[in-house]
Every structure is written in C-alpha cells, then in structure tokens.
Amino acid sequence: MVREMNQLREMSEAELLDRLDQLKAELRKVKSEIGAGGAVSKPTQARNIRKSIARVLTVLNERRRGG
C-alpha cells in the first residue's frame, strides 16, 4: 500500500485524474456484473477498486491543501 501511495504521489494531476476515471469506469463495470447476477471472478474486486479510488482522491486533496 505504501508503494502504491508513493507511485500515486509521483504522478501529475492530469495522470491522477485519468487514473480516477479509469477506476470509476472499472467499478461501474464490476457493479453491473454483480447487479446482473453474474458470478464475479474476484469477489473483493469492487472493494479494492473503491480503496484505490479513495487513495487517488487522498493524493489530490493533499495537493489542493498544500500538504
């Protein structure tokens, strides 16, 4: 997790926003699979995607607050 946060902190704001869009699209896809009643290959996938989204948002907020 620390390694992932360091990688995110090295990214530019544009790259972070692109990553955020990718993660949100991936989450929508997984949620639609779950909602359709299909078996998801990895049951914890949605949770991990949500955590990754939170990490990206944390880095963006740190930058906006000057931290």
FILUM-376669 format. One record per residue (C-alpha): residue in three letters; x, y, z. Coordinates in Angstrom, 1 decimal. Example, Ala and Ser with C-alpha at 12.3 -4.5 7.8 and 13.67 -1.06 7.14 Angstrom:
BEGIN
<node><zaro>ALA</zaro><X>12.3</X><Y>-4.5</Y><Z>7.8</Z></node>
<node><zaro>SER</zaro><X>13.7</X><Y>-1.1</Y><Z>7.1</Z></node>
END
This chain:
BEGIN
<node><zaro>MET</zaro><X>0.0</X><Y>0.0</Y><Z>0.0</Z></node>
<node><zaro>VAL</zaro><X>2.8</X><Y>2.4</Y><Z>0.8</Z></node>
<node><zaro>ARG</zaro><X>4.4</X><Y>1.7</Y><Z>-2.6</Z></node>
<node><zaro>GLU</zaro><X>1.1</X><Y>2.4</Y><Z>-4.3</Z></node>
<node><zaro>MET</zaro><X>0.7</X><Y>5.7</Y><Z>-2.5</Z></node>
<node><zaro>ASN</zaro><X>4.3</X><Y>6.7</Y><Z>-3.4</Z></node>
<node><zaro>GLN</zaro><X>3.6</X><Y>5.9</Y><Z>-7.1</Z></node>
<node><zaro>LEU</zaro><X>0.4</X><Y>8.0</Y><Z>-6.9</Z></node>
<node><zaro>ARG</zaro><X>2.3</X><Y>10.9</Y><Z>-5.4</Z></node>
<node><zaro>GLU</zaro><X>4.8</X><Y>10.8</Y><Z>-8.2</Z></node>
<node><zaro>MET</zaro><X>2.0</X><Y>11.2</Y><Z>-10.8</Z></node>
<node><zaro>SER</zaro><X>0.9</X><Y>14.6</Y><Z>-12.2</Z></node>
<node><zaro>GLU</zaro><X>-2.5</X><Y>15.9</Y><Z>-11.5</Z></node>
<node><zaro>ALA</zaro><X>-3.7</X><Y>15.0</Y><Z>-15.1</Z></node>
<node><zaro>GLU</zaro><X>-2.4</X><Y>11.5</Y><Z>-14.7</Z></node>
<node><zaro>LEU</zaro><X>-4.2</X><Y>11.1</Y><Z>-11.4</Z></node>
<node><zaro>LEU</zaro><X>-7.5</X><Y>12.4</Y><Z>-12.9</Z></node>
<node><zaro>ASP</zaro><X>-7.1</X><Y>9.9</Y><Z>-15.8</Z></node>
<node><zaro>ARG</zaro><X>-6.5</X><Y>7.1</Y><Z>-13.3</Z></node>
<node><zaro>LEU</zaro><X>-9.5</X><Y>8.2</Y><Z>-11.3</Z></node>
<node><zaro>ASP</zaro><X>-11.7</X><Y>8.0</Y><Z>-14.5</Z></node>
<node><zaro>GLN</zaro><X>-10.3</X><Y>4.5</Y><Z>-15.3</Z></node>
<node><zaro>LEU</zaro><X>-11.0</X><Y>3.2</Y><Z>-11.8</Z></node>
<node><zaro>LYS</zaro><X>-14.6</X><Y>4.7</Y><Z>-11.8</Z></node>
<node><zaro>ALA</zaro><X>-15.3</X><Y>3.0</Y><Z>-15.1</Z></node>
<node><zaro>GLU</zaro><X>-13.9</X><Y>-0.3</Y><Z>-13.9</Z></node>
<node><zaro>LEU</zaro><X>-16.1</X><Y>0.0</Y><Z>-10.7</Z></node>
<node><zaro>ARG</zaro><X>-19.2</X><Y>0.6</Y><Z>-12.8</Z></node>
<node><zaro>LYS</zaro><X>-18.4</X><Y>-2.5</Y><Z>-14.9</Z></node>
<node><zaro>VAL</zaro><X>-17.9</X><Y>-4.7</Y><Z>-11.8</Z></node>
<node><zaro>LYS</zaro><X>-21.1</X><Y>-3.4</Y><Z>-10.2</Z></node>
<node><zaro>SER</zaro><X>-23.1</X><Y>-4.1</Y><Z>-13.3</Z></node>
<node><zaro>GLU</zaro><X>-21.8</X><Y>-7.6</Y><Z>-13.4</Z></node>
<node><zaro>ILE</zaro><X>-22.8</X><Y>-8.0</Y><Z>-9.7</Z></node>
<node><zaro>GLY</zaro><X>-26.2</X><Y>-6.5</Y><Z>-10.4</Z></node>
<node><zaro>ALA</zaro><X>-26.8</X><Y>-8.8</Y><Z>-13.3</Z></node>
<node><zaro>GLY</zaro><X>-26.4</X><Y>-11.7</Y><Z>-11.0</Z></node>
<node><zaro>GLY</zaro><X>-23.3</X><Y>-13.0</Y><Z>-12.7</Z></node>
<node><zaro>ALA</zaro><X>-20.5</X><Y>-14.5</Y><Z>-10.7</Z></node>
<node><zaro>VAL</zaro><X>-17.6</X><Y>-12.1</Y><Z>-10.3</Z></node>
<node><zaro>SER</zaro><X>-14.2</X><Y>-13.6</Y><Z>-10.8</Z></node>
<node><zaro>LYS</zaro><X>-12.9</X><Y>-11.9</Y><Z>-7.7</Z></node>
<node><zaro>PRO</zaro><X>-15.5</X><Y>-11.1</Y><Z>-5.0</Z></node>
<node><zaro>THR</zaro><X>-13.3</X><Y>-8.5</Y><Z>-3.4</Z></node>
<node><zaro>GLN</zaro><X>-12.6</X><Y>-6.7</Y><Z>-6.6</Z></node>
<node><zaro>ALA</zaro><X>-15.2</X><Y>-3.9</Y><Z>-6.1</Z></node>
<node><zaro>ARG</zaro><X>-13.8</X><Y>-3.2</Y><Z>-2.6</Z></node>
<node><zaro>ASN</zaro><X>-10.3</X><Y>-3.0</Y><Z>-3.9</Z></node>
<node><zaro>ILE</zaro><X>-11.3</X><Y>-0.6</Y><Z>-6.6</Z></node>
<node><zaro>ARG</zaro><X>-13.1</X><Y>1.6</Y><Z>-4.1</Z></node>
<node><zaro>LYS</zaro><X>-10.0</X><Y>1.7</Y><Z>-2.0</Z></node>
<node><zaro>SER</zaro><X>-7.9</X><Y>2.7</Y><Z>-5.0</Z></node>
<node><zaro>ILE</zaro><X>-10.3</X><Y>5.5</Y><Z>-5.8</Z></node>
<node><zaro>ALA</zaro><X>-10.0</X><Y>6.7</Y><Z>-2.2</Z></node>
<node><zaro>ARG</zaro><X>-6.2</X><Y>6.7</Y><Z>-2.4</Z></node>
<node><zaro>VAL</zaro><X>-6.2</X><Y>8.8</Y><Z>-5.6</Z></node>
<node><zaro>LEU</zaro><X>-8.7</X><Y>11.2</Y><Z>-4.1</Z></node>
<node><zaro>THR</zaro><X>-6.5</X><Y>11.5</Y><Z>-1.0</Z></node>
<node><zaro>VAL</zaro><X>-3.4</X><Y>12.4</Y><Z>-3.0</Z></node>
<node><zaro>LEU</zaro><X>-5.5</X><Y>15.0</Y><Z>-5.0</Z></node>
<node><zaro>ASN</zaro><X>-6.8</X><Y>16.5</Y><Z>-1.8</Z></node>
<node><zaro>GLU</zaro><X>-3.3</X><Y>16.6</Y><Z>-0.2</Z></node>
<node><zaro>ARG</zaro><X>-2.1</X><Y>18.6</Y><Z>-3.2</Z></node>
<node><zaro>ARG</zaro><X>-5.0</X><Y>21.0</Y><Z>-3.1</Z></node>
<node><zaro>ARG</zaro><X>-4.5</X><Y>21.7</Y><Z>0.6</Z></node>
<node><zaro>GLY</zaro><X>-0.8</X><Y>22.2</Y><Z>0.1</Z></node>
<node><zaro>GLY</zaro><X>0.3</X><Y>19.1</Y><Z>2.0</Z></node>
END
